[in-house]
């Protein structure tokens, strides 16, 4: 998620006597080498052969698609570029620890004057890899064990098992991933899992046991995912002081849903982008394939990023969603939207915006949230490539609203309700990028538009996550 080391092929055996070379014998190879070098640099070349060394259990058939473009190269620069791209594709498969590339002139009887041979020297991952981690939170801790079997059947399949044992909850997940040879973005996955979580803002405990299948594929400039999920949900009260509305939601339910997501992402980074845009649209339909939950859920995410002067970046984001119940049964607290906190509308406590009962937040059936950020380098920025590149200062203005809707009133009434009682905040802070995995924020927030029942965080607020408004 290898490094290229310079390596040369074994030299060919020298011809001729070991002693007593004549001058003509010494100069001739140099002249041939200069002539061939001139051909390679100034004229077209032909890639005659591509070798993959180091294969063990990997099937060669699934790799031919990844290296096929190398044969289409027309000059030396093009060969180097396409070989690098092929190396990235091989590493993306997740079955090699290291991939080295060697480009050399063709040798042998059939060698052409302008022929090249490209060799990929690969090192496969072990058949089984494991990991062990511990996590410590507020009055709780957990141990996480992971087991991964890369390249199970020799065609870049992956089997992953993860087990989490905590002082409060235990979870596990088993997944099988199978890409289509030559089209890594087109893949199929099956997941079996048990996930347990606690949501103190709602005094709710939820345990999900389910199975899902996913099929992902690219279409033009978009990426799509079709998914079916069947999950048995067990809801319970986290505390004895839980509100009656939460107690009503407690019990068992079965959800079977079909969902589709479409993504267009041109950003240079998913965590702290400096340019590009993102469009993400999700739809979920539950109830038509079984289960006792019936609804239609739509939500979207839009983000634009533009680089300005002095290495600063202007970023704008907009989120929104709507949950429509099907039939007479009301929506479940586990399916509703939640808003507020350091990763969405800053200046408010975690998910503390919208409908609530006796201090427990129940979520809403419609929401929107928007934000504008100005990211700038640190004043002591040491230059590109330095430690300071991981940090950014940002000034932000964000707003949003979340509520339940009366679906007999019509779209205009819905928009009016979402436009009422808007919560918003502004402030500044420091952002730390943790690779391309997550980011941390320490912000000073000034919340505005606070409504009755909202919990605010006036002053410093810390946030960590992978998705930020």
ZAMARGU-4260 file (C-alpha; in steps of 0.2 Angstrom, whole numbers, plus 5000, padded with zeros to 4 digits):
<rodrens>
0) 5000/5000/5000 | 5043/4989/4986 | 5057/5000/4982 | 5067/4999/4966 | 5085/4994/4969
5) 5097/4995/4955 | 5102/4978/4949 | 5111/4972/4933 | 5110/4955/4924 | 5124/4943/4926
10) 5137/4948/4913 | 5139/4937/4897 | 5155/4926/4896 | 5169/4935/4888 | 5175/4928/4871
15) 5193/4927/4866 | 5210/4924/4875 | 5212/4930/4892 | 5229/4937/4888 | 5237/4946/4874
20) 5223/4957/4868 | 5226/4967/4852 | 5220/4985/4851 | 5208/4981/4837 | 5200/4968/4849
25) 5198/4981/4863 | 5190/4995/4852 | 5178/4985/4843 | 5166/4982/4858 | 5167/5000/4862
30) 5162/5005/4845 | 5147/4993/4845 | 5142/4999/4862 | 5142/5017/4857 | 5133/5013/4841
35) 5119/5003/4850 | 5118/5017/4863 | 5115/5029/4849 | 5101/5018/4842 | 5092/5017/4859
40) 5093/5035/4863 | 5089/5043/4846 | 5079/5029/4837 | 5064/5018/4840 | 5066/5002/4850
45) 5057/4986/4851 | 5053/4977/4868 | 5057/4959/4862 | 5055/4950/4879 | 5048/4953/4896
50) 5053/4941/4910 | 5046/4939/4927 | 5058/4931/4939 | 5054/4924/4957 | 5037/4917/4954
55) 5032/4903/4966 | 5014/4900/4968 | 5008/4914/4957 | 5000/4910/4941 | 5009/4919/4926
60) 4992/4921/4917 | 4986/4934/4929 | 5001/4944/4927 | 5002/4945/4908 | 4988/4958/4908
65) 4998/4969/4921 | 5014/4970/4910 | 5006/4969/4892 | 5008/4988/4890 | 5027/4987/4891
70) 5027/4978/4873 | 5019/4994/4866 | 5033/5005/4870 | 5041/5014/4856 | 5057/5022/4863
75) 5068/5021/4878 | 5059/5034/4888 | 5043/5026/4884 | 5050/5009/4890 | 5055/5016/4907
80) 5038/5024/4909 | 5028/5009/4905 | 5039/4998/4915 | 5037/5009/4930 | 5018/5008/4928
85) 5018/4989/4926 | 5028/4989/4942 | 5015/4999/4951 | 5002/4987/4945 | 5011/4972/4951
90) 5013/4980/4968 | 4995/4985/4969 | 4990/4967/4968 | 4996/4965/4986 | 5005/4948/4983
95) 5023/4954/4981 | 5034/4962/4995 | 5046/4969/4982 | 5047/4972/4963 | 5063/4976/4954
100) 5064/4982/4936 | 5079/4979/4925 | 5080/4985/4907 | 5094/4978/4896 | 5098/4976/4877
105) 5092/4960/4869 | 5105/4946/4868 | 5105/4930/4858 | 5103/4925/4840 | 5086/4933/4837
110) 5091/4949/4845 | 5088/4965/4835 | 5099/4980/4835 | 5086/4990/4843 | 5079/4976/4854
115) 5076/4977/4873 | 5073/4965/4886 | 5063/4970/4902 | 5065/4959/4918 | 5054/4960/4933
120) 5062/4952/4948 | 5048/4949/4961 | 5048/4943/4979 | 5031/4935/4984 | 5023/4938/5001
125) 5023/4924/5013 | 5008/4912/5012 | 5002/4918/5029 | 5005/4934/5038 | 4999/4940/5055
130) 4997/4955/5065 | 4994/4959/5083 | 4989/4976/5090 | 4982/4983/5106 | 4970/4998/5108
135) 4967/5008/5124 | 4952/5020/5126 | 4942/5028/5140 | 4940/5014/5153 | 4942/5001/5140
140) 4955/4991/5130 | 4955/4978/5116 | 4967/4966/5108 | 4966/4964/5089 | 4973/4949/5080
145) 4974/4948/5061 | 4977/4934/5049 | 4980/4937/5031 | 4982/4924/5017 | 4987/4933/5001
150) 4987/4925/4984 | 4977/4910/4991 | 4974/4902/4974 | 4988/4910/4964 | 4978/4924/4955
155) 4979/4938/4968 | 4965/4932/4979 | 4965/4937/4997 | 4958/4929/5013 | 4958/4940/5028
160) 4952/4936/5046 | 4952/4949/5060 | 4947/4946/5078 | 4945/4960/5092 | 4943/4955/5110
165) 4939/4970/5121 | 4935/4973/5139 | 4917/4978/5133 | 4914/4971/5116 | 4921/4957/5105
170) 4920/4958/5086 | 4927/4947/5071 | 4927/4948/5052 | 4931/4936/5038 | 4932/4942/5020
175) 4937/4935/5003 | 4943/4947/4989 | 4945/4941/4971 | 4950/4954/4957 | 4948/4951/4939
180) 4965/4947/4930 | 4971/4963/4921 | 4957/4974/4929 | 4961/4976/4947 | 4947/4989/4949
185) 4934/4976/4944 | 4933/4964/4959 | 4922/4953/4970 | 4921/4952/4989 | 4912/4942/5002
190) 4911/4947/5020 | 4906/4938/5036 | 4906/4948/5052 | 4901/4952/5069 | 4903/4970/5074
195) 4898/4977/5091 | 4898/4996/5096 | 4893/5008/5109 | 4885/5025/5106 | 4885/5035/5122
200) 4877/5050/5114 | 4861/5039/5111 | 4863/5028/5126 | 4863/5014/5114 | 4872/4997/5112
205) 4872/4989/5095 | 4878/4971/5089 | 4877/4967/5071 | 4880/4949/5064 | 4879/4949/5045
210) 4885/4943/5028 | 4888/4954/5012 | 4893/4953/4994 | 4901/4967/4984 | 4905/4969/4966
215) 4915/4984/4961 | 4919/4990/4943 | 4924/5006/4934 | 4913/5013/4921 | 4920/5028/4910
220) 4927/5040/4923 | 4917/5033/4938 | 4919/5019/4950 | 4903/5009/4955 | 4900/4996/4969
225) 4884/4985/4970 | 4881/4977/4987 | 4869/4965/4995 | 4869/4964/5014 | 4859/4954/5026
230) 4862/4959/5045 | 4854/4953/5061 | 4854/4968/5073 | 4853/4968/5091 | 4850/4985/5100
235) 4850/4987/5118 | 4852/5001/5131 | 4869/5007/5136 | 4864/5014/5153 | 4849/5012/5165
240) 4845/5031/5162 | 4842/5028/5144 | 4826/5037/5138 | 4810/5029/5134 | 4812/5032/5115
245) 4829/5022/5115 | 4821/5008/5125 | 4807/5007/5112 | 4820/5004/5099 | 4828/4990/5109
250) 4827/4972/5103 | 4831/4962/5087 | 4828/4966/5069 | 4833/4959/5052 | 4839/4970/5038
255) 4841/4964/5020 | 4846/4978/5008 | 4853/4982/4991 | 4864/4997/4989 | 4874/5006/4975
260) 4888/5019/4976 | 4896/5029/4963 | 4912/5039/4965 | 4922/5051/4954 | 4938/5056/4963
265) 4951/5067/4955 | 4959/5072/4971 | 4978/5070/4973 | 4975/5064/4991 | 4960/5057/5000
270) 4966/5064/5017 | 4973/5081/5014 | 4970/5086/4995 | 4978/5101/4987 | 4968/5099/4971
275) 4954/5090/4962 | 4936/5086/4966 | 4926/5072/4973 | 4908/5066/4970 | 4901/5052/4979
280) 4882/5046/4979 | 4875/5031/4988 | 4858/5023/4987 | 4851/5009/4999 | 4835/5000/4997
285) 4829/4989/5011 | 4814/4977/5013 | 4812/4970/4995 | 4824/4956/4998 | 4817/4951/5015
290) 4819/4958/5033 | 4808/4969/5044 | 4817/4985/5039 | 4810/4994/5024 | 4817/5011/5018
295) 4825/5020/5004 | 4841/5030/5009 | 4850/5042/4998 | 4865/5053/5003 | 4879/5062/4993
300) 4896/5070/4996 | 4904/5084/4986 | 4921/5092/4988 | 4931/5104/4978 | 4950/5109/4981
305) 4960/5123/4973 | 4978/5128/4975 | 4980/5147/4978 | 4995/5158/4981 | 5009/5154/4994
310) 5005/5135/4994 | 4988/5138/5001 | 4973/5128/4997 | 4954/5133/4997 | 4942/5118/5000
315) 4923/5117/4999 | 4913/5102/5005 | 4894/5098/5005 | 4885/5083/5012 | 4867/5079/5012
320) 4855/5064/5014 | 4837/5059/5015 | 4829/5043/5023 | 4812/5038/5017 | 4802/5025/5026
325) 4792/5012/5015 | 4776/5007/5023 | 4769/5012/5040 | 4783/5006/5050 | 4794/5021/5057
330) 4813/5021/5053 | 4825/5013/5065 | 4837/5023/5076 | 4852/5013/5068 | 4848/5018/5050
335) 4846/5037/5053 | 4858/5051/5050 | 4869/5059/5064 | 4877/5076/5063 | 4889/5086/5074
340) 4907/5083/5081 | 4925/5086/5076 | 4923/5077/5060 | 4907/5086/5053 | 4900/5102/5061
345) 4914/5107/5072 | 4911/5116/5088 | 4897/5104/5093 | 4899/5088/5103 | 4899/5071/5094
350) 4882/5068/5085 | 4873/5081/5097 | 4863/5090/5083 | 4845/5086/5080 | 4830/5077/5088
355) 4833/5071/5105 | 4824/5064/5120 | 4829/5066/5138 | 4847/5069/5133 | 4848/5055/5121
360) 4851/5059/5102 | 4839/5050/5091 | 4846/5055/5074 | 4836/5062/5059 | 4829/5057/5042
365) 4836/5072/5033 | 4852/5082/5034 | 4864/5094/5025 | 4881/5100/5030 | 4893/5112/5021
370) 4911/5119/5025 | 4924/5130/5018 | 4942/5128/5023 | 4958/5138/5019 | 4973/5128/5022
375) 4990/5136/5023 | 5008/5130/5028 | 5015/5132/5045 | 5025/5148/5048 | 5041/5138/5051
380) 5038/5127/5036 | 5055/5119/5032 | 5052/5117/5014 | 5045/5103/5002 | 5049/5086/5008
385) 5052/5091/5026 | 5042/5086/5042 | 5032/5102/5040 | 5023/5095/5025 | 5013/5084/5037
390) 5006/5099/5046 | 4994/5113/5039 | 4985/5127/5047 | 4967/5129/5042 | 4953/5142/5045
395) 4935/5135/5043 | 4917/5140/5042 | 4905/5125/5043 | 4886/5124/5045 | 4872/5111/5044
400) 4855/5105/5050 | 4847/5088/5054 | 4829/5085/5057 | 4814/5073/5054 | 4802/5076/5040
405) 4783/5075/5038 | 4783/5066/5021 | 4765/5072/5017 | 4770/5090/5016 | 4780/5090/5000
410) 4798/5095/4994 | 4796/5113/4997 | 4791/5111/5016 | 4806/5099/5018 | 4818/5112/5011
415) 4810/5125/5023 | 4812/5114/5038 | 4831/5110/5033 | 4834/5129/5032 | 4827/5133/5049
420) 4838/5133/5065 | 4854/5131/5055 | 4869/5127/5067 | 4885/5134/5061 | 4903/5138/5068
425) 4920/5145/5063 | 4937/5144/5070 | 4955/5139/5066 | 4967/5124/5070 | 4981/5113/5065
430) 4979/5098/5054 | 4991/5083/5055 | 4991/5071/5041 | 4995/5053/5045 | 5001/5046/5028
435) 4986/5042/5017 | 4977/5034/5031 | 4970/5047/5043 | 4972/5064/5050 | 4971/5073/5066
440) 4964/5090/5070 | 4966/5102/5085 | 4954/5116/5083 | 4948/5132/5092 | 4929/5132/5088
445) 4916/5146/5091 | 4899/5138/5089 | 4884/5149/5083 | 4866/5145/5079 | 4865/5134/5095
450) 4847/5127/5098 | 4839/5120/5113 | 4846/5103/5117 | 4862/5105/5107 | 4878/5101/5116
455) 4892/5112/5111 | 4911/5112/5112 | 4916/5130/5114 | 4935/5132/5113 | 4948/5118/5109
460) 4941/5102/5101 | 4951/5087/5095 | 4947/5076/5081 | 4954/5060/5072 | 4947/5051/5057
465) 4947/5047/5039 | 4932/5057/5033 | 4930/5076/5037 | 4918/5089/5032
</rodrens>
